[in-house]
Amino acid sequence: MAETKEETLKEFTAEEVFKHTSQEDCWLVIGNESNGGPKVYDVTKYLDDHPGGAEVMLDVAGQNADEFFEDIGHSKEARDELKKHLIGTFKLDEATIAKMRADAEKKAAQGSQNSMMMVAVVALIAIYVAYTQMA
């Protein structure tokens, strides 16, 4: 049985990936449980060709850029281009999983704080409008 490309890919740790953050050496981690897991991409040679500019990729270089990549809503063509730069898989050790979980919890807490703030602002506006209508 023939090996697929993914079966022969090198596995990179967070420590290894986080070293590649420059225009001359730019790696990204993209992928999650719903699409086959996190993969490592060397996008160095693609920086100048990226339609959004090199800076947007350099902002997330050396880190997990999956959420950023998915939030943009990249086309099938962009996903096909990304596959050309695949160099390995991202090793999810206990420390990395704990960090990702903490980051997700922090983001969720910020989101709920923002929601509470929005409710408070709306309530204050409603009170103000009601008060000015009575006067």
Secondary structure, DSSP 8 states (H G I E B T S, - for coil): ----TGGG-EEE-HHHHTT-EETTEEEEEE--GGGTS-EEEE-GGGGGG-TT-HHHHHTTTTSB-HHHHHHHT--HHHHHHHHTTEEEEE---HHHHHHHHHHHHHHHHHHHHHHHHHHHHHHHHHHHHHHHHH-
